[in-house]
Amino acid sequence: MVNEFTQTMLGIMVAVIMLGMGASLTPRDFYLALKRPYGLMIGVISQYGIMPLLGFCLALLLTVPEPIALGILIMACMPGGTTSNIFTYFSKGNLALSVLMTVTSTVTGVVMIPLILLLYAAALDLEIPREDLISVLIVLLVPVAIGMTIRKLNANAGAVIEFGGSILAVFFIFFIAATWIPQNWQFLMDTTPATYVAAIGLGLVGITIGYLFAKALRLHPRNARTVALETGIQNGPLAIAIIVFTFPPETQQSIMAVPALYSLFIVIVSTLVTLFFRRANTAAEQKMPDSLL
């Protein structure tokens, strides 16, 4: 369960994170996205094709209560987050492609998240408050629009906000560890191992499938790493915010279990994957491809 203070802090932090995401965007980003629709297609397939299907399979195959299954689906249907951009940079991936995929999945999320989430929830006979979900998504996109406006009016201010949002996205993980986990410690001790399998597997398997998907498309190795990380690293803060502001308090604890644990474990998984990618990086791969894809 989330107390009033934690709920307020979560709302503020998610708003700032989304503001920073918006501040990273310029009209040129959208021009590049439209100029290279192949990149848009890969981003949409990765975030709203591969990951929701993976989440559905985990919720279907693992023996978990319905609220936990709902949390798995919500986490799997989230767009990419700014954390993926950070790990892409350190793994020597294609940062421009990472930002493009994050932007694409976030902007299209207002339509795709409710559509895909309701589809899979219906298949599992799970209840989702549709109107509340759409309202929260629309409200959370307002900071993105404000960030874009600030970046257009003042590039320096936009850069500062972008950096702050990225740092806060990392701090968000520590905030969850320091607040939500102690408040729900007994619940985490009593929950089934399948909950932890889902929380870890969603990111790890997602990254693996994303990488295999990119290799099947014969993408440049740096782009393949980027697609892998963008596929498996979802926007955990957004998932938690949706749950907090959409579902009643008495159901939040169980639904938030996988998103909260995912947000913690994905940092460990992504760090290990990044170290692996850096070791695999060869001299021939140092040259950036001529285009994003």
Secondary structure by P-SEA (a helix, b strand, c coil): cccaaaaaaaaaaaaaaaaaaaaaccaaaaaaaaacaaaaaaaaaaacccaaaaaaaaaacccccaaaaaaaaaaaaccccaaaaaaaaaacccaaaaaaaaaaaaaacccaaaaaaaaaaaaaccccaaaaaaaaaaaaaaaaaaaaaaaaacaaaaaaaaaaaaaaaaaaaaaaaacccccaaaaaaaccaaaaaaaaaaaaaaaaaaaaaaaaacccaaaaaaaaaaaaccaaaaaaaaaaaccccccccccaaaaaaaaaaaaaaaaaaaaaaaaaccccccccccccc
